Amino acid sequence: MWVVKRSGQREPFDRSKIVDGVRAASKNRPVTEDDLQDLAQQVEEALRVESGEPTTQQVGVAVLERLKTLDDVAYLRFASVYKGFEDLGDFQREVGLLTKTTEPKRHR
């Protein structure tokens, strides 16, 4: 599988890059090496189903989707780098999205 970078350049998919990025985001968090490997495998499998040549953006979104359920702090750390947070407002917005819940629909 090939990944298309923002520049348009293609490079082979490398699961270890996902593991390394998530490992950095989850430093000092209760995330195990098995969790990292499982997340990277899930991302790779999902990308293979979706597209033979995913973009780096698709890879990042797939990581974030899975990281959100694994560890909130690691999610915010990864998102801050991936999305290029510039100030506290960026963190506040992301926390709001992370904790957003909707009222269950009431049946009449």
Secondary structure, DSSP 8 states (H G I E B T S, - for coil): -EEE-TTS-EEE--HHHHHHHHHHHTTTSS--HHHHHHHHHHHHHHHHHH-SS-BHHHHHHHHHHHHHHH-HHHHHHHHHHHTT--SHHHHHHHHHHHH---------
